[in-house]
Each structure stands twice: as structure tokens, then as C-alpha cells.
Amino acid sequence: MIGLIHSTQLLLGAAGGGDPMQGLISFMPLIIIFVIFYFLLIRPQKKKQQEHKQMLDNLKRGDRVMTTGGIYGTIEGLTDTTLQLKIANQVKITIARSAIAGLQKGDVSEENQ
């Protein structure tokens, strides 16, 4: 392994002084790929996480929500880390705020009410 590194250094040294900009130019495709990944993958994901956190911070009593497990319910009580969901008549569960996937959109009729 050390021999490979040493021979690579010898080859680079044997190539001559070379232009210092040549090293930067050889990394240019890698830099461009990183920038593309940042704008296509990383930045939108951060924005989505920020919107989800804002939604969790704005939850209030009476909101209809869906959990990450697919359970729909109405918020009956809130604390900083948990909330209490009413999922049916006389049935309430306590879950972590982070388990909320999103607010329920539209009218979904409740079978038990």
C-alpha cells in the first residue's frame, strides 16, 4: 500500500512542475456534482423538514391529524413532547409529537360518531 502511494508521488513529481490550477480543474467535475446534489436533494429535504417542524409547533387542540402509523385522530391535549389523540368514542391514546405525519386534509367521515 505504501509502495503504491510512493510510486504515485514519484509519477506526479516526474510529470514536472505542472500548473497548480491543473489540480483544481481536475476536481471541478466533483465540485459540480456536489453543487447539483445540494440543490436537487439536500436543500429541498431541509426545507421539507423545516415545514414539518413548523407544522408540529403549530398543532392545537381540535386539529385532525394522521400519525406515522396511519392512525387518524383529533387532538384532545398537548404537551411539549406528547399529545393525546381521540381516535374513537371513549378511546384516547398518548403519542409523541414526532409521530405526527401531518394534518388531515378534507372531510373524512368518522365511522364511530
Residue frames as qw, qx, qy, qz and C-alpha x, y, z in Angstrom:
[[0.000, 0.887, 0.462, 0.000, 0.00, 0.00, 0.00],
 [0.290, -0.818, 0.120, 0.482, 2.80, 2.38, 0.95],
 [0.456, -0.125, 0.606, 0.639, 4.61, 1.39, -2.25],
 [0.255, 0.647, 0.633, 0.341, 1.57, 2.41, -4.30],
 [0.123, -0.958, -0.197, 0.169, 1.40, 5.80, -2.59],
 [0.436, -0.605, 0.356, 0.563, 5.14, 6.29, -3.04],
 [0.433, 0.137, 0.663, 0.595, 5.04, 5.37, -6.74],
 [0.147, 0.832, 0.509, 0.163, 2.09, 7.72, -7.29],
 [0.241, -0.909, 0.024, 0.339, 4.05, 10.56, -5.70],
 [0.478, -0.332, 0.534, 0.614, 7.05, 9.75, -7.90],
 [0.367, 0.466, 0.664, 0.456, 4.91, 9.78, -11.03],
 [0.003, 0.944, 0.330, -0.005, 3.38, 13.11, -10.09],
 [0.362, -0.782, 0.237, 0.448, 6.81, 14.53, -9.37],
 [0.507, -0.085, 0.634, 0.578, 8.21, 13.13, -12.61],
 [0.351, 0.723, 0.561, 0.199, 5.48, 14.84, -14.60],
 [0.321, 0.403, 0.035, 0.856, 7.18, 18.13, -13.97],
 [0.004, -0.061, -0.399, 0.915, 6.28, 21.22, -12.00],
 [0.037, -0.540, -0.813, -0.215, 2.89, 21.37, -13.64],
 [0.158, -0.456, -0.101, -0.870, 0.34, 24.09, -13.33],
 [0.060, 0.066, 0.769, -0.633, -1.18, 24.42, -9.83],
 [0.552, 0.184, 0.060, -0.811, -4.53, 25.20, -11.48],
 [0.510, 0.146, -0.777, -0.338, -4.49, 21.75, -13.10],
 [0.146, -0.103, -0.907, 0.381, -5.28, 20.17, -9.72],
 [0.309, 0.312, 0.400, -0.804, -8.25, 22.46, -9.24],
 [0.537, 0.291, -0.394, -0.686, -9.52, 21.80, -12.75],
 [0.377, 0.064, -0.919, -0.098, -9.34, 18.05, -12.18],
 [0.015, -0.270, -0.812, 0.517, -11.62, 18.44, -9.12],
 [0.294, 0.106, -0.091, -0.945, -14.09, 20.65, -10.99],
 [0.539, -0.159, -0.673, -0.482, -16.45, 17.79, -12.05],
 [0.429, -0.286, -0.783, 0.347, -16.59, 16.59, -8.44],
 [0.015, -0.230, -0.327, 0.916, -17.40, 20.10, -7.22],
 [0.400, 0.007, -0.359, -0.843, -20.12, 20.50, -9.86],
 [0.531, -0.232, -0.796, -0.174, -21.69, 17.15, -8.89],
 [0.282, -0.299, -0.669, 0.620, -21.73, 18.19, -5.22],
 [0.164, 0.165, 0.071, -0.970, -23.42, 21.50, -6.07],
 [0.500, -0.089, -0.581, -0.636, -26.05, 19.70, -8.16],
 [0.489, -0.280, -0.815, 0.136, -26.74, 17.21, -5.34],
 [0.119, -0.224, -0.482, 0.839, -27.04, 20.07, -2.86],
 [0.322, 0.144, -0.061, -0.934, -29.66, 21.93, -4.88],
 [0.591, -0.032, -0.605, -0.532, -31.58, 18.83, -6.02],
 [0.677, -0.239, -0.695, 0.041, -31.52, 16.69, -2.86],
 [0.427, -0.184, -0.566, 0.681, -30.17, 18.27, 0.30],
 [0.076, -0.030, 0.104, -0.991, -31.76, 21.72, 0.15],
 [0.562, -0.259, -0.403, -0.675, -35.33, 20.52, -0.64],
 [0.660, -0.279, -0.686, 0.128, -35.11, 17.91, 2.13],
 [0.280, -0.126, -0.458, 0.834, -34.05, 20.55, 4.68],
 [0.290, -0.123, -0.108, -0.943, -36.94, 22.76, 3.57],
 [0.659, -0.274, -0.586, -0.385, -39.38, 19.86, 3.95],
 [0.562, -0.240, -0.653, 0.447, -38.05, 19.10, 7.45],
 [0.071, -0.025, -0.261, 0.962, -38.39, 22.74, 8.44],
 [0.479, -0.205, -0.309, -0.796, -42.02, 22.83, 7.21],
 [0.685, -0.283, -0.668, -0.067, -42.81, 19.63, 9.16],
 [0.406, -0.168, -0.549, 0.711, -41.26, 21.08, 12.34],
 [0.162, -0.067, 0.039, -0.984, -43.29, 24.26, 11.89],
 [0.612, -0.262, -0.512, -0.543, -46.46, 22.18, 11.44],
 [0.630, -0.272, -0.677, 0.267, -45.69, 20.28, 14.67],
 [0.226, -0.089, -0.379, 0.893, -45.10, 23.54, 16.54],
 [0.308, -0.061, -0.104, -0.944, -48.44, 24.95, 15.34],
 [0.387, -0.301, -0.856, -0.167, -50.61, 21.98, 16.38],
 [0.293, -0.209, 0.350, -0.865, -53.58, 22.89, 18.56],
 [0.325, 0.178, 0.850, -0.375, -56.46, 21.19, 20.30],
 [0.598, 0.545, 0.349, -0.472, -59.17, 20.05, 17.88],
 [0.306, 0.599, -0.581, -0.459, -56.87, 19.53, 14.88],
 [0.964, 0.130, 0.190, -0.135, -57.42, 16.34, 12.89],
 [0.004, 0.724, -0.668, -0.172, -54.09, 14.60, 12.31],
 [0.963, 0.163, -0.204, -0.070, -52.63, 11.39, 10.92],
 [0.587, -0.652, 0.464, 0.120, -49.82, 9.55, 12.70],
 [0.171, 0.574, -0.741, -0.305, -46.86, 7.91, 11.01],
 [0.258, -0.012, 0.963, -0.076, -48.58, 4.60, 11.73],
 [0.172, -0.230, -0.704, -0.650, -51.66, 5.64, 9.74],
 [0.180, -0.562, -0.752, 0.294, -53.97, 6.33, 12.68],
 [0.027, -0.541, -0.223, -0.811, -56.33, 9.29, 12.29],
 [0.395, -0.559, -0.635, 0.357, -57.47, 11.21, 15.32],
 [0.058, -0.875, -0.139, -0.460, -58.42, 14.51, 16.89],
 [0.386, 0.243, -0.524, 0.719, -56.02, 16.24, 19.28],
 [0.522, -0.713, -0.447, -0.142, -57.51, 16.37, 22.78],
 [0.513, -0.838, 0.081, 0.166, -54.47, 17.51, 24.76],
 [0.637, 0.643, -0.227, 0.360, -50.93, 18.77, 24.16],
 [0.606, -0.714, 0.131, 0.325, -47.63, 18.91, 26.00],
 [0.039, 0.803, -0.465, -0.370, -44.17, 19.85, 24.74],
 [0.044, -0.385, 0.887, 0.253, -43.28, 16.29, 23.72],
 [0.114, 0.233, 0.964, 0.053, -46.56, 14.36, 23.61],
 [0.428, -0.014, -0.091, -0.899, -50.16, 14.77, 22.61],
 [0.387, 0.170, 0.850, -0.313, -53.36, 12.93, 23.34],
 [0.283, 0.066, -0.598, -0.747, -55.43, 11.76, 20.38],
 [0.635, 0.190, 0.545, -0.514, -59.07, 10.78, 20.40],
 [0.054, 0.218, -0.825, -0.518, -59.31, 8.03, 17.80],
 [0.364, -0.361, -0.772, -0.375, -62.84, 6.78, 18.58],
 [0.541, -0.638, -0.075, -0.542, -65.61, 7.24, 21.13],
 [0.770, -0.600, 0.178, -0.124, -64.14, 6.65, 24.60],
 [0.904, 0.022, 0.097, 0.415, -60.72, 5.81, 23.08],
 [0.071, 0.971, -0.227, 0.030, -57.76, 8.13, 23.63],
 [0.902, 0.012, -0.054, 0.428, -54.08, 7.41, 23.06],
 [0.227, -0.912, 0.209, 0.270, -50.96, 9.34, 24.02],
 [0.844, 0.333, 0.143, 0.395, -48.25, 9.60, 21.37],
 [0.465, -0.402, 0.123, 0.779, -45.07, 11.57, 20.76],
 [0.299, 0.796, 0.030, -0.525, -45.36, 14.78, 18.75],
 [0.011, -0.526, 0.697, 0.487, -42.75, 13.41, 16.36],
 [0.326, 0.155, 0.927, 0.100, -45.15, 10.58, 15.43],
 [0.429, 0.706, 0.347, -0.443, -47.49, 13.02, 13.66],
 [0.549, 0.172, 0.569, 0.588, -47.18, 12.68, 9.88],
 [0.043, 0.166, 0.290, 0.941, -49.43, 15.59, 9.01],
 [0.389, 0.234, 0.372, -0.810, -52.71, 17.39, 9.33],
 [0.397, 0.371, 0.834, 0.092, -55.75, 15.69, 7.85],
 [0.123, 0.215, -0.286, -0.926, -56.97, 17.38, 4.73],
 [0.437, -0.131, -0.611, -0.648, -60.55, 17.34, 3.51],
 [0.675, -0.246, 0.290, -0.633, -63.60, 15.76, 5.10],
 [0.395, 0.099, -0.912, -0.035, -63.18, 12.15, 6.12],
 [0.679, -0.446, -0.115, -0.571, -66.32, 10.90, 7.82],
 [0.112, -0.354, 0.842, -0.392, -65.80, 9.19, 11.14],
 [0.518, -0.149, -0.786, -0.304, -67.49, 5.81, 11.31],
 [0.390, -0.290, -0.775, 0.403, -67.88, 5.81, 15.10],
 [0.003, -0.286, -0.348, 0.893, -69.55, 9.18, 15.53]]
